């Protein structure tokens, strides 16, 4: 619990959100390309 609080204090919400968004986009593109290849 203490570690989580320290991490939250060090990392502000905006940079953390951008980090999550980048990961989400990578996964999203990966699944879209797989679905596209399957349909073609």
PQR file of N, CA, C, O and H, with PARSE charges and radii, in Angstrom:
ATOM      1  N   UNK A   1       0.826  -1.215   0.000 -0.4000 1.5000
ATOM      2  CA  UNK A   1       0.000   0.000   0.000 -0.0000 2.0000
ATOM      3  C   UNK A   1       0.855   1.259   0.000  0.5500 1.7000
ATOM      4  O   UNK A   1       0.564   2.210  -0.725 -0.5500 1.4000
ATOM      5  N   UNK A   2       1.916   1.267   0.817 -0.4000 1.5000
ATOM      6  CA  UNK A   2       2.798   2.442   0.864 -0.0000 2.0000
ATOM      7  C   UNK A   2       3.456   2.675  -0.492  0.5500 1.7000
ATOM      8  O   UNK A   2       3.550   3.815  -0.947 -0.5500 1.4000
ATOM      9  H   UNK A   2       2.152   0.494   1.406  0.4000 1.0000
ATOM     10  N   UNK A   3       3.909   1.607  -1.138 -0.4000 1.5000
ATOM     11  CA  UNK A   3       4.546   1.727  -2.449 -0.0000 2.0000
ATOM     12  C   UNK A   3       3.587   2.355  -3.460  0.5500 1.7000
ATOM     13  O   UNK A   3       3.974   3.241  -4.222 -0.5500 1.4000
ATOM     14  H   UNK A   3       3.833   0.681  -0.768  0.4000 1.0000
ATOM     15  N   UNK A   4       2.344   1.895  -3.464 -0.4000 1.5000
ATOM     16  CA  UNK A   4       1.353   2.431  -4.394 -0.0000 2.0000
ATOM     17  C   UNK A   4       1.144   3.927  -4.185  0.5500 1.7000
ATOM     18  O   UNK A   4       1.056   4.684  -5.152 -0.5500 1.4000
ATOM     19  H   UNK A   4       2.029   1.175  -2.845  0.4000 1.0000
ATOM     20  N   UNK A   5       1.065   4.353  -2.925 -0.4000 1.5000
ATOM     21  CA  UNK A   5       0.871   5.774  -2.630 -0.0000 2.0000
ATOM     22  C   UNK A   5       2.058   6.598  -3.115  0.5500 1.7000
ATOM     23  O   UNK A   5       1.879   7.691  -3.653 -0.5500 1.4000
ATOM     24  H   UNK A   5       1.137   3.738  -2.140  0.4000 1.0000
ATOM     25  N   UNK A   6       3.274   6.074  -2.926 -0.4000 1.5000
ATOM     26  CA  UNK A   6       4.481   6.783  -3.369 -0.0000 2.0000
ATOM     27  C   UNK A   6       4.474   6.911  -4.894  0.5500 1.7000
ATOM     28  O   UNK A   6       4.781   7.972  -5.438 -0.5500 1.4000
ATOM     29  H   UNK A   6       3.419   5.187  -2.489  0.4000 1.0000
ATOM     30  N   UNK A   7       4.120   5.817  -5.576 -0.4000 1.5000
ATOM     31  CA  UNK A   7       4.080   5.835  -7.039 -0.0000 2.0000
ATOM     32  C   UNK A   7       3.041   6.849  -7.516  0.5500 1.7000
ATOM     33  O   UNK A   7       3.305   7.617  -8.442 -0.5500 1.4000
ATOM     34  H   UNK A   7       3.870   4.955  -5.134  0.4000 1.0000
ATOM     35  N   UNK A   8       1.869   6.858  -6.895 -0.4000 1.5000
ATOM     36  CA  UNK A   8       0.819   7.795  -7.288 -0.0000 2.0000
ATOM     37  C   UNK A   8       1.267   9.236  -7.086  0.5500 1.7000
ATOM     38  O   UNK A   8       0.938  10.107  -7.891 -0.5500 1.4000
ATOM     39  H   UNK A   8       1.655   6.234  -6.143  0.4000 1.0000
ATOM     40  N   UNK A   9       2.013   9.493  -6.018 -0.4000 1.5000
ATOM     41  CA  UNK A   9       2.499  10.848  -5.753 -0.0000 2.0000
ATOM     42  C   UNK A   9       3.561  11.255  -6.767  0.5500 1.7000
ATOM     43  O   UNK A   9       3.585  12.399  -7.222 -0.5500 1.4000
ATOM     44  H   UNK A   9       2.281   8.785  -5.363  0.4000 1.0000
ATOM     45  N   UNK A  10       4.444  10.312  -7.123 -0.4000 1.5000
ATOM     46  CA  UNK A  10       5.521  10.630  -8.064 -0.0000 2.0000
ATOM     47  C   UNK A  10       4.978  10.838  -9.476  0.5500 1.7000
ATOM     48  O   UNK A  10       5.361  11.785 -10.163 -0.5500 1.4000
ATOM     49  H   UNK A  10       4.425   9.383  -6.754  0.4000 1.0000
ATOM     50  N   UNK A  11       4.088   9.952  -9.902 -0.4000 1.5000
ATOM     51  CA  UNK A  11       3.560  10.018 -11.268 -0.0000 2.0000
ATOM     52  C   UNK A  11       2.234  10.764 -11.255  0.5500 1.7000
ATOM     53  O   UNK A  11       1.272  10.334 -10.619 -0.5500 1.4000
ATOM     54  H   UNK A  11       3.777   9.182  -9.344  0.4000 1.0000
ATOM     55  N   UNK A  12       2.197  11.890 -11.967 -0.4000 1.5000
ATOM     56  CA  UNK A  12       0.930  12.619 -12.044 -0.0000 2.0000
ATOM     57  C   UNK A  12      -0.017  11.931 -13.015  0.5500 1.7000
ATOM     58  O   UNK A  12       0.416  11.177 -13.886 -0.5500 1.4000
ATOM     59  H   UNK A  12       2.979  12.239 -12.483  0.4000 1.0000
ATOM     60  N   UNK A  13      -1.301  12.191 -12.863 -0.4000 1.5000
ATOM     61  CA  UNK A  13      -2.330  11.439 -13.579 -0.0000 2.0000
ATOM     62  C   UNK A  13      -2.223  11.567 -15.096  0.5500 1.7000
ATOM     63  O   UNK A  13      -2.533  10.618 -15.816 -0.5500 1.4000
ATOM     64  H   UNK A  13      -1.653  12.803 -12.155  0.4000 1.0000
ATOM     65  N   UNK A  14      -1.794  12.711 -15.586 -0.4000 1.5000
ATOM     66  CA  UNK A  14      -1.783  12.945 -17.029 -0.0000 2.0000
ATOM     67  C   UNK A  14      -0.784  12.031 -17.733  0.5500 1.7000
ATOM     68  O   UNK A  14      -1.121  11.388 -18.727 -0.5500 1.4000
ATOM     69  H   UNK A  14      -1.542  13.482 -15.001  0.4000 1.0000
ATOM     70  N   UNK A  15       0.445  11.973 -17.219 -0.4000 1.5000
ATOM     71  CA  UNK A  15       1.461  11.134 -17.851 -0.0000 2.0000
ATOM     72  C   UNK A  15       1.067   9.663 -17.753  0.5500 1.7000
ATOM     73  O   UNK A  15       1.289   8.895 -18.689 -0.5500 1.4000
ATOM     74  H   UNK A  15       0.718  12.495 -16.411  0.4000 1.0000
ATOM     75  N   UNK A  16       0.484   9.274 -16.622 -0.4000 1.5000
ATOM     76  CA  UNK A  16       0.047   7.891 -16.431 -0.0000 2.0000
ATOM     77  C   UNK A  16      -1.060   7.538 -17.420  0.5500 1.7000
ATOM     78  O   UNK A  16      -1.080   6.434 -17.963 -0.5500 1.4000
ATOM     79  H   UNK A  16       0.304   9.898 -15.862  0.4000 1.0000
ATOM     80  N   UNK A  17      -1.983   8.476 -17.653 -0.4000 1.5000
ATOM     81  CA  UNK A  17      -3.077   8.255 -18.600 -0.0000 2.0000
ATOM     82  C   UNK A  17      -2.544   8.096 -20.016  0.5500 1.7000
ATOM     83  O   UNK A  17      -2.992   7.222 -20.758 -0.5500 1.4000
ATOM     84  H   UNK A  17      -1.967   9.373 -17.212  0.4000 1.0000
ATOM     85  N   UNK A  18      -1.577   8.951 -20.394 -0.4000 1.5000
ATOM     86  CA  UNK A  18      -0.958   8.872 -21.722 -0.0000 2.0000
ATOM     87  C   UNK A  18      -0.259   7.523 -21.884  0.5500 1.7000
ATOM     88  O   UNK A  18      -0.334   6.909 -22.948 -0.5500 1.4000
ATOM     89  H   UNK A  18      -1.213   9.661 -19.791  0.4000 1.0000
ATOM     90  N   UNK A  19       0.417   7.063 -20.835 -0.4000 1.5000
ATOM     91  CA  UNK A  19       1.104   5.774 -20.849 -0.0000 2.0000
ATOM     92  C   UNK A  19       0.112   4.641 -21.087  0.5500 1.7000
ATOM     93  O   UNK A  19       0.359   3.760 -21.910 -0.5500 1.4000
ATOM     94  H   UNK A  19       0.477   7.562 -19.970  0.4000 1.0000
ATOM     95  N   UNK A  20      -1.000   4.663 -20.374 -0.4000 1.5000
ATOM     96  CA  UNK A  20      -2.037   3.633 -20.554 -0.0000 2.0000
ATOM     97  C   UNK A  20      -2.635   3.703 -21.952  0.5500 1.7000
ATOM     98  O   UNK A  20      -2.898   2.671 -22.570 -0.5500 1.4000
ATOM     99  H   UNK A  20      -1.200   5.379 -19.706  0.4000 1.0000
ATOM    100  N   UNK A  21      -2.850   4.920 -22.455 -0.4000 1.5000
ATOM    101  CA  UNK A  21      -3.441   5.094 -23.779 -0.0000 2.0000
ATOM    102  C   UNK A  21      -2.537   4.512 -24.862  0.5500 1.7000
ATOM    103  O   UNK A  21      -3.030   3.900 -25.810 -0.5500 1.4000
ATOM    104  H   UNK A  21      -2.636   5.758 -21.954  0.4000 1.0000
ATOM    105  N   UNK A  22      -1.226   4.692 -24.735 -0.4000 1.5000
ATOM    106  CA  UNK A  22      -0.275   4.145 -25.707 -0.0000 2.0000
ATOM    107  C   UNK A  22      -0.341   2.624 -25.722  0.5500 1.7000
ATOM    108  O   UNK A  22      -0.360   2.012 -26.790 -0.5500 1.4000
ATOM    109  H   UNK A  22      -0.826   5.188 -23.965  0.4000 1.0000
ATOM    110  N   UNK A  23      -0.377   2.013 -24.541 -0.4000 1.5000
ATOM    111  CA  UNK A  23      -0.469   0.554 -24.446 -0.0000 2.0000
ATOM    112  C   UNK A  23      -1.781   0.076 -25.067  0.5500 1.7000
ATOM    113  O   UNK A  23      -1.802  -0.906 -25.809 -0.5500 1.4000
ATOM    114  H   UNK A  23      -0.361   2.510 -23.674  0.4000 1.0000
ATOM    115  N   UNK A  24      -2.882   0.782 -24.757 -0.4000 1.5000
ATOM    116  CA  UNK A  24      -4.195   0.411 -25.282 -0.0000 2.0000
ATOM    117  C   UNK A  24      -4.202   0.467 -26.805  0.5500 1.7000
ATOM    118  O   UNK A  24      -4.738  -0.431 -27.454 -0.5500 1.4000
ATOM    119  H   UNK A  24      -2.865   1.580 -24.154  0.4000 1.0000
ATOM    120  N   UNK A  25      -3.612   1.513 -27.384 -0.4000 1.5000
ATOM    121  CA  UNK A  25      -3.576   1.662 -28.833 -0.0000 2.0000
ATOM    122  C   UNK A  25      -2.777   0.541 -29.483  0.5500 1.7000
ATOM    123  O   UNK A  25      -3.166   0.040 -30.539 -0.5500 1.4000
ATOM    124  H   UNK A  25      -3.176   2.242 -26.858  0.4000 1.0000
ATOM    125  N   UNK A  26      -1.657   0.136 -28.864 -0.4000 1.5000
ATOM    126  CA  UNK A  26      -0.849  -0.960 -29.406 -0.0000 2.0000
ATOM    127  C   UNK A  26      -1.655  -2.250 -29.438  0.5500 1.7000
ATOM    128  O   UNK A  26      -1.654  -2.964 -30.441 -0.5500 1.4000
ATOM    129  H   UNK A  26      -1.341   0.543 -28.007  0.4000 1.0000
ATOM    130  N   UNK A  27      -2.343  -2.547 -28.343 -0.4000 1.5000
ATOM    131  CA  UNK A  27      -3.160  -3.761 -28.257 -0.0000 2.0000
ATOM    132  C   UNK A  27      -4.318  -3.680 -29.251  0.5500 1.7000
ATOM    133  O   UNK A  27      -4.633  -4.660 -29.926 -0.5500 1.4000
ATOM    134  H   UNK A  27      -2.344  -1.967 -27.529  0.4000 1.0000
ATOM    135  N   UNK A  28      -4.948  -2.510 -29.337 -0.4000 1.5000
ATOM    136  CA  UNK A  28      -6.089  -2.306 -30.226 -0.0000 2.0000
ATOM    137  C   UNK A  28      -5.682  -2.530 -31.681  0.5500 1.7000
ATOM    138  O   UNK A  28      -6.376  -3.233 -32.414 -0.5500 1.4000
ATOM    139  H   UNK A  28      -4.692  -1.714 -28.789  0.4000 1.0000
ATOM    140  N   UNK A  29      -4.564  -1.940 -32.105 -0.4000 1.5000
ATOM    141  CA  UNK A  29      -4.069  -2.110 -33.475 -0.0000 2.0000
ATOM    142  C   UNK A  29      -3.754  -3.575 -33.749  0.5500 1.7000
ATOM    143  O   UNK A  29      -4.031  -4.082 -34.837 -0.5500 1.4000
ATOM    144  H   UNK A  29      -4.000  -1.368 -31.509  0.4000 1.0000
ATOM    145  N   UNK A  30      -3.177  -4.254 -32.763 -0.4000 1.5000
ATOM    146  CA  UNK A  30      -2.821  -5.664 -32.912 -0.0000 2.0000
ATOM    147  C   UNK A  30      -4.067  -6.501 -33.183  0.5500 1.7000
ATOM    148  O   UNK A  30      -4.069  -7.332 -34.091 -0.5500 1.4000
ATOM    149  H   UNK A  30      -2.952  -3.843 -31.880  0.4000 1.0000
ATOM    150  N   UNK A  31      -5.121  -6.289 -32.404 -0.4000 1.5000
ATOM    151  CA  UNK A  31      -6.348  -7.069 -32.578 -0.0000 2.0000
ATOM    152  C   UNK A  31      -7.044  -6.724 -33.894  0.5500 1.7000
ATOM    153  O   UNK A  31      -7.571  -7.612 -34.563 -0.5500 1.4000
ATOM    154  H   UNK A  31      -5.119  -5.614 -31.666  0.4000 1.0000
ATOM    155  N   UNK A  32      -7.050  -5.440 -34.272 -0.4000 1.5000
ATOM    156  CA  UNK A  32      -7.669  -5.020 -35.532 -0.0000 2.0000
ATOM    157  C   UNK A  32      -6.966  -5.691 -36.706  0.5500 1.7000
ATOM    158  O   UNK A  32      -7.628  -6.193 -37.614 -0.5500 1.4000
ATOM    159  H   UNK A  32      -6.622  -4.719 -33.728  0.4000 1.0000
ATOM    160  N   UNK A  33      -5.638  -5.706 -36.701 -0.4000 1.5000
ATOM    161  CA  UNK A  33      -4.881  -6.317 -37.793 -0.0000 2.0000
ATOM    162  C   UNK A  33      -5.153  -7.818 -37.863  0.5500 1.7000
ATOM    163  O   UNK A  33      -5.238  -8.379 -38.956 -0.5500 1.4000
ATOM    164  H   UNK A  33      -5.101  -5.298 -35.963  0.4000 1.0000
ATOM    165  N   UNK A  34      -5.291  -8.473 -36.708 -0.4000 1.5000
ATOM    166  CA  UNK A  34      -5.572  -9.911 -36.691 -0.0000 2.0000
ATOM    167  C   UNK A  34      -6.963 -10.195 -37.252  0.5500 1.7000
ATOM    168  O   UNK A  34      -7.146 -11.141 -38.018 -0.5500 1.4000
ATOM    169  H   UNK A  34      -5.223  -8.017 -35.821  0.4000 1.0000
ATOM    170  N   UNK A  35      -7.947  -9.372 -36.870 -0.4000 1.5000
ATOM    171  CA  UNK A  35      -9.308  -9.557 -37.378 -0.0000 2.0000
ATOM    172  C   UNK A  35      -9.353  -9.303 -38.886  0.5500 1.7000
ATOM    173  O   UNK A  35     -10.032 -10.018 -39.623 -0.5500 1.4000
ATOM    174  H   UNK A  35      -7.799  -8.603 -36.247  0.4000 1.0000
ATOM    175  N   UNK A  36      -8.630  -8.285 -39.331 -0.4000 1.5000
ATOM    176  CA  UNK A  36      -8.602  -7.939 -40.748 -0.0000 2.0000
ATOM    177  C   UNK A  36      -8.005  -9.080 -41.567  0.5500 1.7000
ATOM    178  O   UNK A  36      -8.544  -9.454 -42.608 -0.5500 1.4000
ATOM    179  H   UNK A  36      -8.079  -7.704 -38.731  0.4000 1.0000
ATOM    180  N   UNK A  37      -6.882  -9.633 -41.088 -0.4000 1.5000
ATOM    181  CA  UNK A  37      -6.229 -10.741 -41.787 -0.0000 2.0000
ATOM    182  C   UNK A  37      -7.144 -11.962 -41.837  0.5500 1.7000
ATOM    183  O   UNK A  37      -7.160 -12.691 -42.829 -0.5500 1.4000
ATOM    184  H   UNK A  37      -6.444  -9.329 -40.242  0.4000 1.0000
ATOM    185  N   UNK A  38      -7.898 -12.181 -40.777 -0.4000 1.5000
ATOM    186  CA  UNK A  38      -8.792 -13.335 -40.724 -0.0000 2.0000
ATOM    187  C   UNK A  38      -9.928 -13.185 -41.740  0.5500 1.7000
ATOM    188  O   UNK A  38     -10.347 -14.165 -42.357 -0.5500 1.4000
ATOM    189  H   UNK A  38      -7.885 -11.589 -39.971  0.4000 1.0000
ATOM    190  N   UNK A  39     -10.422 -11.958 -41.911 -0.4000 1.5000
ATOM    191  CA  UNK A  39     -11.545 -11.730 -42.824 -0.0000 2.0000
ATOM    192  C   UNK A  39     -11.122 -11.788 -44.286  0.5500 1.7000
ATOM    193  O   UNK A  39     -11.905 -12.203 -45.141 -0.5500 1.4000
ATOM    194  H   UNK A  39     -10.081 -11.162 -41.410  0.4000 1.0000
ATOM    195  N   UNK A  40      -9.898 -11.380 -44.579 -0.4000 1.5000
ATOM    196  CA  UNK A  40      -9.427 -11.317 -45.972 -0.0000 2.0000
ATOM    197  C   UNK A  40      -9.131 -12.712 -46.508  0.5500 1.7000
ATOM    198  O   UNK A  40      -8.725 -12.858 -47.661 -0.5500 1.4000
ATOM    199  H   UNK A  40      -9.262 -11.043 -43.884  0.4000 1.0000
TER
END
